[in-house]
Amino acid sequence: MRLAIFGGTGRSGQPLVAQALTRGYEVTALVRSTGKAAAVLPPDADGLTLVEGDLLNAAAVSKAVAGTDAVTTSPGRSRVRPRICSSGRSATSWPPWTSTACDASSP
């Protein structure tokens, strides 16, 4: 099984990554920092691929989920402050790249 994990370097994400790898899954972890990931995730683990980015980056999310069978999330707090669109919706609505998020023309 190929599994994408968002938040794999956090307190609940680290054991999730370790357990998936122990079960023989191929894991793609979307991480904000590959430097932090190298320090907290199993080094040179077979079946582990890191994708640097965050949940607000559609390209990084797409890359992380490409070819996977399942996705699990365990994201921590983000340092990004939500921006409120003129429509009153938050720009960090999930998923952030859908029509519920602000587009380039929204203030």
Buried (B, 14 or more C-beta within 10 A) or exposed (E): EBBBBBBBBBEEBBEBBBEBBEEEBBBBBBBBEBEEBEEBBBEEEEBBEBBBBBBBBBEBBEBBBEEBEEBBBBBEEEEEEBEEBEEEBBBBBEEBBEEBBBEEEEE
